[in-house]
Amino acid sequence: MMASSSEDTTVALPFGTISLLSALMCEVVKVLMTNYTEEETWSWVARDILLDTWTALLVPTDNLDE
């Protein structure tokens, strides 16, 4: 489900995508909060990947050309 026109570059993400990313991020943060260690574990890697995914999805594409 994408909104597109010749003037608008906004992409409408399906609600399921946002829900899935939100649920995954919630679980990863829970693990990070309960099992805090200095060494990098799977939860730190998962957090980094999810943050990169959120950034890629939420940054307007018209700002990338500047």
Secondary structure, DSSP 8 states (H G I E B T S, - for coil): -----SS-------HHHHHHHHHHHHHHHHHHHHS--SS--HHHHHHHHHHHHHHHHHS-GGGTT-
